[in-house]
Amino acid sequence: QVQLVESGGGSAQTGGSLRLSCAFTDSSYCMGWFRQAPGKEREGVAVINRDSRVAYADSVEGRFTISRDDEKNTLYLEMSSLKPEDSDMYYCAARSPCSWSWQPSISIEGFGIWGQGTQVTVSS
């Protein structure tokens, strides 16, 4: 069974908003959103641990909000004030298991479970 499934990608105009969702199967996951442009390294966007402590990339701080609903087993990324530079393939990822003591860090290291990605395109 696929463990992570992203949805909510699509097109928006500069200044607009999108909400991405990721369905996961285990509330013990630590979760993150990552993005990757063609030819570039995959980079962290936002990370959240099991007690909802978060970390954000500087480029999205104040514009994006990561959250989780463990009753629904769903991770969210609310994106506002979108910029063309936000256009990327966005991936949901998980660390599993993830201890309560893990401190969120905007790094891909340790994330071994990945969704298939959802495309976000922001037009000028």
Disulfide bonds with the S-S distance in Angstrom:
Cys22-Cys92 1.97
Cys30-Cys98 1.71
